[in-house]
Amino acid sequence: MKQGNYIFNIIVYLIAIVFLIISFIKSKQKTKKALIKAWNSFKNILPMLLGIITSIGLLLSILNPEIIKKIIGEKSGAYGVLISSILGSVALFPGVVAFSTAALLLSSGAGYVQMAAFVQTLMMVGVITLPMEIKYFNKKIAILRNLISFVLSVGVAYLIGFILGLWN
Amino acid sequence: MKENNKKVFSLKLFLKQYLFFLIMLILLGFFLIFKFDIGIKAATVIVSSFKEILLVLPPIFILIGLLDEWTSKETMIKLMGEKSGLKGILLAFLIGTVAAGPLYAGFPIAMILMKKHVKFFNIIIFIGAWSTTKIPMLLYEMSALGYKFALVRLALNIFVIIIIAYIMELVIKKDEISSIYKKAENY
């Protein structure tokens, strides 16, 4: 399940290392500056990330998978789509975990539309990371982007259900 | 004396920055004392996701630092700026799609792009592509949810990302955009 993540990590590390070496050969001074910048921007975002991770950890252990499955696992119609979308917006899973979770829920009887809504909002809408997005952009832009993404995600979910219905 | 002042100041800053985290830690402490099973489960999830984030982020931030040092504003304006047209849009799609990584790792990259005066429309395209249309993830999505599901979702999302960028460009005023670009410049 985690293999996809590892491959991604290795590729990103390789790219970073290659560029770092090229940069170092071309200019020591610039490379040093780049690394200082990298460290500063990491330090900048660390407190917020730590807070987000801890709150998510708490949330996930209070709401266990069985409860989640119960709410959206049945043929829950528009109500289930709405709940899936809200869950997807609030949750913060890495993509690989998201797909596995959706696949698991699908095999236990959830509808395609609900799972499409879940996956789609999970990737596009980030309520938990909203403070971070506001910090980098501003309040209006961040909220608007998430709002539009939420509405269009629900639309995409229904379209996926419709098209797959025709295709199968 | 001066040294002392500095120390007090940085402690204050530290507390302010880490306030949310500290509150969450106290909450976790409560669970560990009163509801041990939930608390220990949460602690395990927190430690493992922290490890994952520590693994994912360092190369991304190194790439951000290098990108900032080595690309001039002029080049980026030419490639993805106000007058870059279709080429700029395609490039924004490409950068967002090829790279993987969680949404929150895309924000600092977007900021560097703003610092280099990349067009706002292209920034939103980049964020959209970064969040949803990921080539490294596509194969995994196909195997988990079926190739039809993955391909239909991908095709629909290309339209969705462009629609989002158009709406954002329509709604967000010019002076607002220039003020966030100024913020990015001070980084």
Interface residues (C-beta under 8 A of the other chain):
Chain A: G4 N5 I7 F8 N9 I11 V12 Y13 I15 A16 I17 F19 L20 S23 K30 T31 K33 A34 L35 I36 K37 A38 W39 S41 F42 I45 P47 M48 L49 L50 G51 I52 I53 T54 S55 I56 G57 L58 L60 S61 I62 L92 P94 G95 V96 F99 S100 A102 A103 L106 Y112 M115 A116 V119 Q120 M123 M124 G126 T129 M132 E133 Y136 F137 N138 K140 I141 L144 R145 I148 S149 L152 S153 G155 V156 L159 I160 I163 L164 W167 N168
Chain B: Q17 Y18 F20 F21 I23 M24 L25 L27 L28 F31 I38 G39 K41 A42 A43 V45 I46 S49 F50 E52 I53 L55 V56 L57 P58 P59 I60 F61 I62 L63 I64 G65 L66 D68 E69 W70 A99 A100 G101 P102 L103 Y104 F107 P108 A110 M111 I124 I127 G128 S131 T132 K134 P136 M137 L139 Y140 E141 A144 L145 K148 F149 V152 R153 L156 N157 V160 I163 I164 I167 M168 V171 I172 E176 S179 I180 K183 A184 Y187
